Amino acid sequence: MAKQDMESIGSLLGKSWQVYRNNLSKFVTLIILYTLPWLAVGLITTLFKAANYLLENNTAWLVLINIFLALLMLGGLLLGIVVYFSAQAAIFILVQKEKTKLSVSKLFYEGKKYAWDYFVLGIFSTILIFLWTLLFIVPGFIFMIYYSVAFWALFAEDKKGYSALKHSKQLIKGKWWAVFWRIFSVSFFLWVIMMIPVYFMDSKAAVETWGDITNIINIIVSPFLVAYSYFIYKDLLRLKKK
């Protein structure tokens, strides 16, 4: 039987760009959605500082306001966590089901169903990769690639926890170098593009400002990378069936 090669990087990028371009407004809306709760938490933190500064001589009011703000902060954090993982999951669902033209509200509703499993899988994979890294850096790096399509095992095949990680490893087995190259080349290219302006900056403030800008760019670009990983996953499925 002839050896089956993975789809080229150019083809994967082309498909990913099409999904990203066609759904950009929805991606941006979901990104804004999962950042808003954290902006609210930042605002509450600012109110904490302002209250302690303005009411430092009025202990009774300061205690009451701090208790109120602490409860507000706790509620904001809990809401932020739920919204964050629901919106993140919604981005995966949008990539997978982009042809169904689901609304943002429907995507978020569907994402909320996966929020807990998405969170658990993320924590589980992080812990396992960390434990492999403790043995030596190389095993951790190897398993980071093996687990790179585990989230798609969750969203596309409803496999959870270790089952998703195991399935991801099975799909990539025998294709590790091909998957590594497809992930590394794109990641390295984006990193180089982000770093080029730094070499032309001559002040720490400019570098720090550019760092903030790149963080925003990374957030905006992240759905494109999700789409890219999806097409890697689909290609691995195609090869597995042959």
C-alpha positions in Angstrom: 0.0 0.0 0.0 1.4 3.4 -1.0 2.4 5.7 1.9 -0.2 8.4 2.4 1.2 11.9 3.0 -0.4 14.6 5.1 -1.9 17.6 3.4 0.5 20.4 2.7 1.0 23.4 5.0 -0.1 25.7 2.2 -3.4 23.8 1.7 -4.1 23.7 5.5 -3.4 27.5 5.7 -5.7 28.2 2.8 -8.6 26.3 4.3 -8.0 27.9 7.7 -7.9 31.4 6.2 -11.2 30.8 4.4 -12.9 29.8 7.7 -11.3 32.7 9.6 -12.2 35.3 6.9 -15.8 34.0 6.4 -16.5 34.1 10.2 -14.3 37.0 11.4 -17.2 39.0 12.9 -18.4 36.0 14.9 -14.8 35.2 16.1 -14.3 38.8 17.2 -17.7 38.9 19.0 -16.8 35.7 20.9 -13.4 37.1 21.7 -14.9 40.3 23.1 -17.4 38.2 25.0 -14.8 36.2 26.9 -12.7 39.3 27.6 -15.5 41.5 29.0 -15.8 39.7 32.4 -12.0 40.2 33.0 -12.3 43.9 32.1 -15.1 44.0 34.7 -12.8 42.3 37.3 -10.1 44.9 36.5 -12.7 47.7 37.0 -13.6 46.2 40.4 -9.9 46.1 41.4 -9.6 49.8 40.5 -12.7 50.5 42.6 -11.0 48.7 45.5 -7.9 50.9 45.3 -10.0 54.1 44.9 -12.2 53.2 47.9 -9.2 52.5 50.1 -7.7 55.8 49.1 -10.8 58.0 49.4 -12.2 56.3 52.6 -9.0 55.6 54.5 -10.2 57.7 57.4 -13.7 56.3 57.5 -13.2 52.7 58.7 -16.9 51.7 58.9 -17.8 52.6 55.3 -14.5 51.2 54.1 -15.2 47.8 55.6 -18.7 47.7 54.1 -17.6 48.8 50.7 -14.7 46.3 50.7 -17.0 43.5 51.6 -19.4 44.5 48.8 -16.6 44.8 46.3 -15.1 41.4 47.5 -18.4 39.7 46.8 -18.7 41.5 43.5 -15.2 40.4 42.6 -15.9 36.7 43.6 -19.1 36.8 41.4 -17.2 38.4 38.6 -14.5 35.8 38.7 -16.9 32.9 38.7 -18.9 34.5 35.8 -15.7 35.2 34.0 -14.5 31.6 34.2 -17.8 30.3 32.9 -18.1 32.9 30.1 -14.4 32.4 29.2 -14.5 28.7 28.7 -18.0 28.8 27.1 -16.8 31.4 24.5 -13.6 29.5 23.9 -15.5 26.3 23.3 -17.9 28.2 21.0 -14.9 29.2 18.8 -14.1 25.5 18.4 -17.8 24.8 17.5 -17.9 27.7 15.0 -14.8 26.3 13.2 -16.3 22.8 13.1 -19.8 23.8 12.1 -19.1 27.0 10.2 -21.2 25.9 7.3 -24.3 25.6 9.5 -24.3 29.5 10.0 -25.1 29.3 13.7 -25.7 32.6 15.4 -23.3 33.9 18.1 -25.9 33.3 20.8 -26.5 29.7 19.6 -22.7 29.1 19.5 -22.3 30.4 23.0 -25.2 28.2 24.2 -23.6 25.2 22.6 -20.2 26.2 24.0 -21.6 26.3 27.5 -22.4 22.6 27.2 -18.8 21.8 26.6 -17.3 24.4 29.0 -16.6 22.0 31.9 -15.2 19.2 29.7 -13.1 21.7 27.9 -11.7 23.1 31.1 -11.0 19.6 32.6 -9.3 18.4 29.4 -7.1 21.5 29.3 -6.1 21.0 33.0 -5.6 17.3 32.5 -3.4 17.7 29.4 -1.3 20.5 31.1 -0.7 18.3 34.2 0.4 15.3 32.1 2.7 17.3 29.9 4.2 18.9 33.0 4.8 15.5 34.6 6.4 14.3 31.4 8.6 17.4 31.3 9.7 16.6 34.9 11.3 13.4 33.6 13.1 15.5 30.9 12.2 18.3 28.6 12.1 16.1 25.5 9.3 13.7 26.7 7.1 16.7 27.6 7.7 18.2 24.2 6.9 14.9 22.4 3.6 14.5 24.3 2.7 18.1 23.7 2.5 17.2 20.0 0.8 13.9 20.6 -2.0 15.7 22.6 -2.2 18.6 20.1 -5.6 17.5 18.6 -7.2 16.3 21.8 -9.6 19.2 21.9 -11.0 18.1 18.6 -11.5 14.6 19.9 -13.7 16.3 22.5 -15.7 18.6 20.1 -15.9 16.3 17.1 -16.1 12.9 18.7 -17.3 13.6 22.2 -14.3 11.9 23.8 -13.5 13.3 27.2 -10.5 13.5 29.5 -7.9 10.8 29.1 -10.0 9.2 26.3 -9.5 12.4 24.2 -5.8 12.5 24.9 -5.4 8.8 24.0 -7.3 9.2 20.8 -5.1 12.2 19.8 -2.0 10.2 20.4 -3.4 7.3 18.3 -4.1 9.7 15.4 -0.7 11.3 15.5 1.2 8.0 16.0 3.4 7.5 13.0 2.8 11.1 11.9 4.6 12.9 14.8 7.2 14.6 12.7 4.7 15.6 10.0 2.4 17.2 12.7 5.3 18.7 14.5 6.5 20.4 11.3 3.1 21.8 10.5 2.7 23.2 14.0 6.2 24.5 14.4 6.6 26.1 11.0 3.5 28.3 11.4 4.2 29.1 15.1 7.8 30.0 14.3 6.8 32.2 11.3 4.3 34.1 13.4 6.8 34.5 16.2 9.4 35.9 13.8 6.8 38.4 12.4 6.0 39.5 15.9 9.7 39.9 16.9 10.9 41.9 13.8 9.7 45.3 15.1 11.5 44.8 18.4 14.9 45.0 16.7 14.0 48.5 15.5 12.9 49.8 19.0 15.4 51.6 21.1 13.4 52.1 24.3 12.0 49.8 27.0 8.7 51.6 26.9 8.3 50.9 23.1 9.1 47.2 23.6 6.6 47.0 26.4 4.0 48.7 24.3 4.6 46.4 21.4 4.4 43.5 23.8 0.8 44.6 24.7 0.0 45.0 21.0 1.3 41.5 20.2 -0.9 40.1 23.0 -3.9 41.6 21.4 -2.8 40.3 18.0 -2.4 36.8 19.4 -5.9 36.9 20.8 -7.4 38.0 17.4 -5.3 35.5 15.5 -6.1 32.6 17.8 -9.3 31.4 16.0 -7.2 31.1 12.8 -4.9 28.7 14.7 -7.9 26.8 16.0 -9.1 26.4 12.5 -5.6 25.3 11.4 -5.5 22.6 14.1 -8.9 21.5 13.0 -7.8 20.8 9.5 -4.7 18.9 10.8 -7.1 16.8 12.8 -9.4 16.1 9.9 -6.4 15.2 7.7 -5.2 12.8 10.4 -8.7 11.2 10.5 -8.6 10.8 6.7 -5.2 9.0 6.8 -6.4 6.8 9.7 -9.3 5.6 7.7 -7.2 4.6 4.7 
